[in-house]
Amino acid sequence: MNKIIISITFLFLALCSTVALAQDLKESFVCTPCDRDCDILIFNKSGLCPHCNMALINQKSKEMNITQAAILLFDGVQIIDFTGPFEVLGQAGYEVVTVAASPAIKTNMGLKVLPDYTFENCPNAGIFIIPGGNTSEVRRSPEIINWIKQYATKSQMVMSVCNGALILADTDFLNGLTATTYYNAISELKTEFPKIKVISDQRFVDNGKFITTAGLSSGIDGALHIVEKLQGKYKAQTVALSLEYDWKPNDNYSRASLADKHLNKIFEGNDERHPSISTVKLLNTEGGKNTWKVEFQVTSTSTSEEIKKVIESIIAKKVNWNKEKDNLTNNSSWRFTTEENENWKGFLVVKPISSNTNNFLVTLSIDKQ
């Protein structure tokens, strides 16, 4: 009797889901295969199955018969951007091939790679991966961008990794969609492509056919997500375990969301050094989304106060922070507001490490208010 009631209940839910689907014909979602009665249900939005808690996947994705994946290569490509997804998709049973405009390429770290195909003879693949790295030459080539656009049109799923999102954005496919990228390319993606809604607090963004990931290792998460969409969560879990990768599909960790981005603007690309400062050694950099602290050792013939003034002058040049009145001789505090209208406070402390040396501990920290 209980089995009959359960079957009737699932039949009723299935009918309700079908009615809901008829009201929203854009997309339909089904439960990741779990060998339970809820496998027959159809939903009109993504999320988790209310019965088995498995991820709901796009029905079209489930029906795709994809066996091959192609990964774009180019001079200056970031190694982990293409090898991470290669390993994941290969472990999942896909035939993975590489393609480039030339018969040989050199990665950003000098690794020489011989692509399987060139643009002239690469077979169509259901999955197309666009990694990042030194992308400037690729983006300056109308011929390469045009080939990528044509190839992506034929592919069923397209994923960019890191600042490969800039390459994908050049094809106009991301216009009107949500995307993410490497933390250092977030501003560039926002500025160059105002039609794209750029976010910085997710490891990957899924728009259906087009997926973008954050930096570097995020490509592994994006590839596992593709495996989950096409073969089910259990398959992605199995691949992650095989790789000994701590896969957390709902984790929103990304460097672009961390507080250190506000300090990077001060230190990155800054070669200024006062004549009295001989060495600068980073000791520690840590924090989270709402706080960050950087500590470094400075060797100098100057006093703590003089070193503090040097660093304050660098802060004043690099970022739009407002200095507050000093409370202590070797301390200074700052306030600033981000583009998202978040209020932050910064603290600079300079103190001698030992009275017998010219070494000083410099601490720069920020806290969200």
N, C-alpha and C positions, 0 to 999 in steps of 0.2 A: 504493500500500500504506500509506504514511504517513497519507494522508487517511482511510483506512478505520480505522486504529488510533485516530486523533484523534477521529473520530466515535463509535467504540465507547466511548472514554474519557469523552466528554461525556455519552453516553447513560447510562453507568454512574453518573456523578456526578449526573445528573438524577434517576435512580431513588433514589439514596441521599438526595438532598435531599428528595424526595417522602416517603420513609419517615420522615425526621426531622420533616417537617412534620406528619405524621399523629400523631407523638408529642407535638407541641405545637401545638394548634389555635388558640391565642390570636391569633397574627399570622404572616403569611408575608411574605417579602421577596424581591425580584427585583433583578437587576442593572439599573442605569441603562442605557437602550438604547445599545448601542455597535456594533450591526451585526456582532456576533461570535456564535460558537456558544454562549457562556455566557448569551446573552439568554434561553435556554429554561430555565435552572436556577432552582430555587426553594429558598430558605434559610429557616431557622427563627429567625434573629436578624439584627439590623442589623449594619452594619460595612462593609467593603470587599470587593468581589468578588475572590476569590483568583486569578482568571485575568486580569482586565483592570484591576484596581485601581480600578474605578469604584465609587461609593457604592451600597450596597444600599438600595432604597426600599421602603416598604410597598406590597404588591401592591394593596391597596384604593386607596391614593393614586394609583397608576399608572392604575387603571381609572376614576378619577373624571373625569367630563366637566364640568369647571368652566370657565365662560366669563366669569363676573362676580365682582367683589369689591366689598364695601361697607365703607366706613370711617366709623366713628362720629365725630361732631363735637359739641363742647359749648363753652360759654363758658369761656375759660381753657385751651383745648386747646393743647398744645405744638406749634409749627409743624412742626418736623422729624419729630415722632412720626408725623404723618399724611402729610406730603408725601414723606418718604423712601420708605415702602412704596408710596405712590401712584405715584411715578416708576418704581420697580422693576416693579410689577405691570403698569403701563401699557406699559412697554417690552417686557414679556414677552407682550403681546397680549391681556391681559384687559381687559374693560370695567370701569372703576373708577368707582364712584359714591360720593357722600357722603350721610350721613343725620344728622339732628339732631332734637331735640324741638321746636325752633322754626325758622322759615323763615330766620333770619339769626343768625350767631354772631360773636363777637369772640375772637380767639386771646389767649394770655397776653401777647403783645407788641402787641396792638391791631390786628392785621390783621383786616379784616372779610371774612367768607366767607359766600356764599350756598349752603347745602347743596342738593344735587340733589333730595333727598326729605326729608319729615318722617316721623315714626314711623307716621303713618296710611297713607301710600301707598308706602312703600319696598318694592320687589320683593325676593323672596328671592335671596340670593347665596350661592354656594358657599364663598367666602372672606369672613370677617368680621374686621375689624381694629379693636381697641380701643386707641386711643392714651392717653397720659398728659397731665400738665399740672396745672392747678389742679382737682383731682378732687373736692373736698369737696362741692360742691353736687350733683354727680351721685350721689355715694355716699349723700347724705342723702335722696335721692328714691326712695321705694319704687316709684313708677310707672316711673321710668327703669330702675331695676335689673330690674324685672319684664319690661319690654320687651326689654332686652338678653338676659335669660335665655331668653325665648321665641324671639328671633331667632337666638341662638347655637345653640339646639336644632335649628333647621332647617338651619343651615349645616354644611358638611362639614369645614371647617377654621376654627379661631378662633385669632387671635393677638393678644396684648396687647403693648404697647410701653411701656417705662419704667414709671412707677407706675400705668399702666393695669392692671397686674396686680392692684392693689387693687380696681379695679372688677370685674374678672373674678372675683376671689376672693369678692366679695360675692354672686355667683350660686351659690356652693357647688360649681361645676364643678371647681375645683382641689383639693378635699378628697381626700386620699389620693395626690395627685400631687406631682411635683417641679416647682418653679418658681423663677424669678429675677425681679429688678426693678431699678430705679434704685438706685444705691449708698446714697442717703440714705433709701430706703424699705425697705431690707432688714430692719432691726429692727422696723419697723411691721408688715411682712408676717408676720414670725415671731411677734410678740406677739399680733396680732389673729386670726391664723389658724393655731393650733397643729396642725391636721390636715394642713397643707401642709409638705412638706419643702423648705425654702428654701435655695438655694445661691447663692454670690456669685462664683464663678470661671468663669462661662461667659457668652458673649454671648447665647445663646439656649438654651432647654430645650424639647425636643420630646417630648410625651407621646402623640403620634399625632394626635388631633383638636385638642388644645389645645397651643399653643405660647406661651411667654412669653419676652420678651427683656429685656436689661438696658436701660440708659438711652439715650435720644436716637438716635444714629446706629446703635445696635444693631438698630433696627427695619429698617434696610436689610439687615443680615445675615439677620434673620429672614425677610424677604420673599424674599430670594434663596434661602434654604433651602426655602421653599414652592415656588418655581419649580423648584428642583432635584427636589423630591419629585414634582411633578406632570408636569414636562416633561423632566427629565433634567439631569445636571450640565452638559452642553455648552450647554444653553439658559441656565442661570444664569451660566455663564462668559461667554457672549456678551453678556448684559445688563450684567454687571459691567464688561466691556470698553467697552461703549457708554457707560456712565456714567463711565468713567475712575475706577472704584472699585477699590481694591486689596483684592479679596475673598479672604479666607483662611478658608474654612469650618471649619477645625479649630483656628483661633486661639481661645484662651480668655481674651483680654484683656477685662477689665471693671474699671471703677474700683473697684467694691466689693471687689475682691481686692487692691488696691494698699495699701501701707503708710500712705499719707497719711490713710486713714480714722481712724487713731488720733490724728492731729494735728488733723483737722477738728473733733473734739469739743472741742478747746481754743479754736480760733479762730472757728468758725462761730457767728454770733449773739452774739458777745461784743463789747459796746460799751464795756467798762470801759477807762478811761484815767486814769493818774495825772495830777494837776494839773501836774506838771512836764514831762510829755510833750506836745509840741505837734503833732508829725506822726509817722505810721507809714507807711512805704512798702514794699510787698512787692517784693523784688528777684529772688527765684528760688525755685521750688518744683519739686523733681524727685526721682525715685527709682524704685522698682519694688515687687515684692511683699515683699521682705525688708529694705528700707531706704528711708528718705526723709529729705530735708533741706529745711528752709525757712530762707531768709535774708531779713531785712528791715532797713531803715534806720530808726532812731529819732532824732528830733531832740528833745533834752531838756536842761534845765539841771541835771539830776541827774548823779550819778556812775555809772560802770559797775556798781558794786556795788548802788546803789539801784535801778537799772533791772532788774538781775537779780532782786532781791527782789520787785519788782512782778510780773514775769512768773512767778516761782515761786509767788506767791500765787494767780495766775490758774490755773496748772496744778493746784494743790492743790484749788481749788474745782471745777474742771470734770471732772477725771479721777481715777481711783483709782491714782495712781502713788506709789511709795515713794521718797522722797528719800534719797540716799546722802550720806555726808560729803564735803564739798568737798575737792578735791585742790589746786586753785589758786583764787586770790581771785575771779576772774571766771568760773569754770567751776562747773557743778554737774551731777551725774549722777543718773539715776532708774532704777528698775526697775518693771516691771509685767507682769502676766499677763493674757492675753485670755480671753474666754469659751471659746475653743477650747483653753485650757491651753497657749498658746504664750508663751514667755518673751522679753521685749523689754527693751532698755536704751535710755534716752534721755540726750541730752547738751545742755546749754544753755551757750552761750558768748556773752558780751557784751564787746565791746572798742571803743575809740574808732576812728573812721575817720581822724581827723586831730586832732592835739593843739591845733590852732588853731580848731576848731569844736566845736559841741555835738552833732555827729552820731556815732551809734554803730551798729556792725554787730552784729545779733543773729542767732545761728544756733541753731536747734533741730533736732536730728537724732535719729532712732531707728534701731535695728538689731535684727533678730531674732537671738536667741542660739541 
